[in-house]
Amino acid sequence: MPNRLALLLIALLSAGVAVAQPARLSGTVVAADGLVGVPGATIEATHEAGFNVTTASGADGSYVFARLLPGAYRIVTTHPGFAARVTELTLAPGEAGTRQIVLAPAPILAGEVDVDGSRDASSEVSDGRRLGAQALLPPGGLLPGPDVARALETLPSFTLSGDGSGGLTVRGGEPTHNLFLVEGIPILRPLHVLGGLSVVPGEAVAHVDAYAGAFPARYGGRMASVVDVTLRKPSRKPVGTVDVAPLLSGFALQSVVAPDVTALVAARRSFVGEVGSGITGGAQPFGFW
């Protein structure tokens, strides 16, 4: 009888030791495309009894569960950009199991994106200066009437070249480095000889967008500046103006020419050649229309 009790006691103690021994699981989380360790992956181990434990892979993709209750487990591994991987295994008491978890790349689906390519032509210029018709009016003098060139000269960085070529200099650049547009059409010689006056009559201008650098990409690759002139739409009310001065005279007239047609006509003529001839006594070919 004592021997049977001793054997029973030894068996119970052995079973208790076996139940008390935890299992261990370690391994590496790698990517399927290159078998490179995936850091920051979440590994969740769920025991058949219903409880679970979670860990994360390290910088080299390695992970470890130091103490797990023996039994069957369902291992779920997740990481952004990869498909979830489910692994099932069973750990015996005291077992030190290893398992490499391979994750397959998966696309990250984004929501629908709507891109509107339209441009609001009435919006204000954000990266330049917009000069309205009022800004083109001169303070007075021998050259009356509104003018684009004289208005640009009042802006920072814009200067008229003093070599008599009638060019526009912006931040030290050459006149050919500028883009001068009238209703989207490039004008190669936007200023008259000697400068100071634009080839576009100011009476016909609605506004001017002037960029001394950092202009929008739609204007292409210019090095110095962009001047974009928008012409005025004639109204249905007949209006006429006349400017007369010793060096320059001009007129502008707008009216209805048909039931659904309006027109704006603007012209001017300089008397620089005549005045210069009277002063110097010789012909001065500086007049223009």
Buried (B, 14 or more C-beta within 10 A) or exposed (E): EEEEEEEEEEEEEEEEEEEEEBBBBBBBBBBBEEEEBBBEBBBBBBBEEEEEBEBEBBEEBBBEBEEBBBEEBBBBBBBEEBEEBEBEEEBEBEBEBEBEBBBEEEEEEEEEEEEEEEEEEEEEBEEBBBBEBEBBBBEEEEBBBBBBBBBBBEBEBBBBBEEEBBBBBBBEBEBEBBBBBBEEEEBEEBBBBBBBBBBBBBBBBEBBBBBBBEBBEEBEEBEBBBBBBBBBEBEEEEEEEEBEBEBBBBBBBBBBEEEEEBEBBBEBEBBBBBBBBEEEEEEBEBBBE
